[in-house]
Amino acid sequence: MVPGYTLRMMRAPAVFGIAAVLTLTLGSYAYWNHAMTARTPNGLATANGRIEVERVDIAAKLPGRVAEIRVKEGDSVQTGEIIARLDTAELQAQLAAAKATVQRAIATNDRAQADIAVRDAEHNLAEIEMQRSVELERRAAGTKADLDQRTAQHLVADAQIQGSRAALAEAKAAQEAAQAQVAQIEAMLDDSTLRTPVSGRVEYKLVQGGEVVAAGGRLVTILDLTDVYMTVFLPTGEAGRVALGSQARLVLDAVPNAVFPATVSFVAAEAQFTPKAVETANEREKLMYRVKLAIDPKLLETYRDYVKAGLTGNAYVQVAAGAAWPQRLAVRLPDVAR
């Protein structure tokens, strides 16, 4: 027996066996892919995607030390709920000083008004005496020197009252500036209490009590459970037929027996190359349009504890107005224990 010949005879069946297995596998995949495509009713488009939840970062507007963090990861929060507080000892001291400045400005304002009253009386008296001197000088009962003196006194009183009025205007401006400073510090104190603008769930707690954060530093990330959607990618032929507000159905891998209703809330204005994480039935279709399928916020209120970002699943979208939904895509919601 020739060794080389024997080896070739032994390899030949193995090569043919591998080729047969590959052919069978590829054929099975092609059949499955064709079957899934054929199962999509007319007027509907299908794509796979993942659930996404809008994130809201709670950040410090002012630099400072974190006095307390009131939440932990996984906590549910309501709109307006206090999330964290910054240390305000320094701001409280500044507020006390600013309020003292306001009181001092008010006192200066009152003193300026009293001074105006005094100067006004002196001005009136000087004017009366000047008029009397004019009359006396006209009847030759008074001297020209006395008239000149009374006239000068009248002018001085007039200048003094103008100065007092200017001092009053300055005092009022100082009072307004001090009050504005108080309002500014009070606003900074209010900004030192961080509240959530949305209801949702705490995803990340990024700092601990006692840490110092810079202006704009993030403390907590909140998942806005009222803004949940699935992002899918549709080819040009299907995306061009999708209208905003069109109905959609979502079937999640985690809950395969449930069918969630959704609506088209966004269709990209420009096409993009298919992301690598997205699988399409037709791999030759490279340009896709991003589409967002929003879930009704009222529905999310019931299932908020089950909403998790990143859940994968299939989406079915109406691309023809009035397209009928098959029975298998009728809305079916999971039971929720009350």
C-alpha positions in Angstrom: 0.0 0.0 0.0 1.3 3.4 -0.9 1.2 5.7 2.2 0.6 8.9 0.3 -2.3 7.4 -1.6 -3.9 6.1 1.5 -3.7 9.5 3.2 -5.4 11.2 0.3 -8.1 8.6 0.2 -8.8 9.1 3.9 -8.9 13.0 3.6 -11.4 13.0 0.7 -14.5 11.8 2.7 -13.7 14.3 5.5 -13.5 17.3 3.1 -16.7 16.2 1.4 -18.3 15.8 4.8 -17.4 19.4 5.9 -18.6 20.8 2.6 -21.9 19.0 3.0 -22.3 20.3 6.6 -21.6 23.9 5.5 -24.0 23.6 2.5 -26.7 22.3 4.8 -26.1 25.0 7.4 -26.1 27.8 4.9 -29.2 26.4 3.2 -31.0 26.1 6.5 -30.1 29.7 7.4 -31.3 30.9 4.0 -34.6 29.0 4.4 -35.1 30.4 8.0 -34.3 33.9 6.8 -36.7 33.5 3.9 -39.4 32.1 6.2 -39.1 35.0 8.7 -39.4 37.5 5.9 -42.3 35.7 4.4 -44.1 35.7 7.7 -44.2 39.5 7.8 -47.6 40.5 6.5 -48.0 43.0 3.6 -47.9 46.6 4.7 -45.7 45.9 7.7 -41.9 46.1 8.1 -39.9 44.3 10.6 -36.5 45.0 12.3 -34.7 44.2 15.4 -33.6 46.7 18.0 -33.2 47.4 21.7 -35.1 49.4 24.3 -33.5 52.7 25.2 -34.5 55.1 28.0 -33.7 58.8 28.1 -31.1 59.7 30.7 -31.1 62.9 32.8 -27.9 63.9 34.6 -28.4 65.8 37.9 -25.4 68.1 38.0 -24.2 70.8 40.4 -24.6 74.3 39.0 -22.1 75.6 41.7 -18.9 74.1 43.0 -19.0 72.9 46.5 -18.9 70.1 49.0 -21.7 67.5 48.9 -23.5 67.7 52.2 -25.8 64.7 51.6 -27.0 62.3 48.8 -30.6 61.2 49.5 -30.9 58.4 46.9 -29.1 55.2 46.0 -29.0 53.3 42.7 -32.3 51.7 41.8 -34.4 54.1 43.8 -37.6 55.5 42.3 -37.9 59.3 42.3 -40.7 61.7 41.6 -40.5 65.1 39.8 -39.3 67.8 42.2 -37.9 65.3 44.8 -34.7 66.4 46.5 -31.7 64.3 45.3 -28.8 65.9 47.0 -27.7 69.0 48.9 -24.5 71.0 48.8 -22.9 72.6 51.9 -24.2 76.1 52.2 -22.4 77.5 55.3 -20.4 80.0 53.3 -23.4 81.1 51.3 -25.4 81.5 54.6 -22.7 83.9 55.9 -22.7 85.8 52.6 -26.5 86.1 52.8 -26.4 87.5 56.4 -23.8 90.1 55.3 -25.9 91.0 52.2 -29.1 91.5 54.4 -27.1 93.7 56.7 -26.0 95.8 53.7 -29.7 96.1 52.7 -30.6 97.4 56.2 -27.7 99.9 56.1 -28.9 101.1 52.7 -32.4 101.5 53.9 -31.1 103.6 56.8 -29.1 105.8 54.4 -32.2 106.2 52.3 -34.2 107.4 55.2 -31.5 109.8 56.3 -31.3 111.2 52.8 -35.1 111.7 52.7 -34.9 113.6 56.1 -32.0 115.7 54.8 -34.1 116.6 51.8 -36.9 117.8 54.0 -34.5 120.0 56.0 -32.9 121.4 52.9 -36.3 122.0 51.4 -37.3 124.1 54.5 -34.1 126.0 54.4 -34.6 126.7 50.7 -38.1 128.0 51.3 -36.9 130.3 54.1 -34.1 131.6 51.9 -36.5 132.3 49.1 -38.8 134.2 51.5 -36.0 136.3 52.9 -34.7 137.0 49.4 -38.1 138.2 48.3 -38.4 140.4 51.4 -35.0 141.9 50.7 -36.0 142.6 47.1 -39.1 144.5 48.4 -37.1 146.5 50.9 -34.5 147.4 48.4 -37.3 148.5 46.0 -38.7 150.9 48.7 -35.2 152.0 49.6 -35.7 150.6 53.0 -33.0 148.0 52.6 -29.4 147.9 51.3 -28.1 146.4 48.1 -25.6 144.4 50.1 -28.4 142.8 52.2 -30.2 141.8 49.0 -27.1 140.2 47.5 -26.5 138.3 50.7 -30.1 136.9 50.7 -29.8 136.0 47.0 -26.6 134.1 47.7 -28.2 132.2 50.6 -31.1 131.3 48.3 -28.7 129.9 45.7 -26.8 127.9 48.3 -30.0 126.4 49.7 -31.1 125.5 46.2 -27.7 123.8 45.5 -27.9 121.9 48.8 -31.4 120.6 48.1 -30.2 119.3 44.7 -27.3 117.6 46.4 -29.6 116.0 48.9 -31.8 114.7 46.1 -28.7 113.2 44.4 -27.7 111.6 47.7 -31.2 110.1 48.0 -31.0 108.7 44.4 -27.6 107.2 45.3 -29.0 105.6 48.5 -31.9 104.1 46.6 -29.5 102.6 44.0 -27.3 101.2 46.8 -30.5 99.6 48.4 -31.5 98.1 45.1 -28.0 96.7 44.6 -28.0 95.2 48.1 -31.4 93.6 47.6 -30.2 92.2 44.2 -27.2 90.7 46.0 -29.6 89.1 48.5 -31.7 87.7 45.7 -28.6 86.3 44.0 -27.3 84.5 47.1 -30.8 83.1 47.8 -30.9 81.8 44.2 -27.5 80.2 44.8 -28.8 78.6 48.0 -31.8 77.3 46.0 -29.4 75.9 43.4 -27.5 74.1 46.2 -30.5 71.9 46.7 -30.6 69.5 43.7 -34.0 68.2 42.6 -35.0 65.8 39.8 -36.8 67.4 36.9 -38.4 64.1 35.9 -39.9 61.0 37.5 -37.9 57.9 37.0 -35.3 55.6 38.5 -31.8 56.3 39.7 -29.3 54.5 37.4 -26.0 55.8 38.7 -24.9 57.5 41.9 -21.7 59.1 41.0 -20.5 60.8 44.2 -20.6 60.3 48.0 -21.4 62.7 50.8 -18.4 64.8 51.7 -16.9 64.9 48.2 -16.2 68.2 46.5 -17.7 68.7 43.0 -16.9 71.3 40.4 -19.5 73.5 38.7 -21.3 71.2 36.2 -20.1 68.0 38.0 -22.6 65.1 37.8 -24.0 63.6 41.0 -26.7 61.3 39.9 -28.1 59.9 36.6 -31.9 59.4 36.4 -33.7 57.2 33.9 -36.7 59.0 32.6 -39.3 56.2 32.5 -41.8 58.4 30.7 -39.5 58.5 27.7 -38.9 54.9 26.6 -38.4 53.9 23.0 -36.9 51.3 20.7 -34.5 52.3 18.0 -34.6 50.3 14.8 -33.1 50.8 11.3 -35.2 50.4 8.2 -34.0 50.3 4.5 -34.9 53.2 2.2 -37.8 51.4 0.6 -39.6 50.9 3.9 -38.5 54.0 5.8 -39.8 56.2 2.9 -43.3 54.8 3.6 -43.3 55.2 7.3 -45.3 58.2 8.7 -44.9 59.8 12.0 -47.5 58.5 14.4 -47.7 55.1 12.6 -48.5 52.1 14.7 -45.9 49.6 15.7 -45.6 46.4 17.8 -42.7 45.4 20.0 -41.9 41.8 21.0 -39.1 41.6 23.5 -36.8 38.6 23.8 -37.3 38.8 27.6 -41.1 38.6 27.3 -41.7 36.7 24.0 -45.4 36.0 24.7 -46.2 39.7 25.1 -46.8 42.3 22.4 -46.4 45.9 23.3 -47.9 48.8 21.3 -45.8 51.7 20.2 -45.9 54.6 17.7 -43.3 56.1 15.3 -42.0 59.2 17.0 -39.0 60.0 14.8 -37.6 59.1 11.4 -34.1 60.3 10.5 -33.9 62.9 7.7 -30.7 61.3 6.3 -29.7 57.7 5.7 -26.6 56.2 7.3 -24.6 53.0 6.9 -26.1 50.0 8.7 -24.5 49.8 12.2 -22.6 46.5 12.8 -24.9 45.6 15.7 -28.0 45.6 13.4 -28.8 42.5 11.4 -31.0 42.9 8.3 -32.7 40.4 6.1 -31.1 41.9 3.0 -27.4 42.4 3.8 -26.9 44.1 0.4 -29.0 47.0 1.7 -26.3 49.2 3.3 -28.1 52.6 3.7 -30.6 52.6 6.5 -32.8 55.2 8.3 -33.0 55.4 12.0 -36.5 55.2 13.4 -37.7 55.6 17.0 -40.7 53.7 18.3 -42.1 55.4 21.4 -44.0 53.6 24.1 -47.1 55.2 25.6 -46.2 57.0 28.9 -49.5 55.8 30.4 -48.5 52.2 29.7 -45.1 52.8 31.2 -46.7 54.0 34.4 -48.1 50.4 34.9 -44.9 48.6 33.8 -42.3 51.1 35.1 -40.7 48.5 37.4 -40.1 46.3 34.3 -38.5 48.9 32.1 -34.9 48.2 31.5 -32.6 49.8 29.0 -30.9 47.5 26.6 -33.6 44.8 26.3 -33.5 43.4 22.8 -36.4 42.4 20.6 -38.2 42.6 17.3 -40.3 45.6 16.1 -43.1 45.6 13.5 -44.0 48.9 11.9 -46.9 49.9 9.7 -45.6 51.1 6.4 -49.0 51.1 4.7 -51.9 53.1 6.1 -54.6 50.8 7.4 -52.4 47.6 7.2 -54.1 44.9 9.3 -52.2 43.4 12.2 -52.2 39.6 12.3 -53.5 37.7 15.4 -50.0 36.9 16.5 -49.2 40.6 16.7 -52.4 41.6 18.6 -51.5 43.6 21.7 -50.9 41.3 24.7 -49.6 42.8 27.9 -48.1 40.7 30.7 -49.9 40.4 34.0 -48.7 42.8 36.7 -49.1 41.8 40.3 -50.9 44.5 42.2 
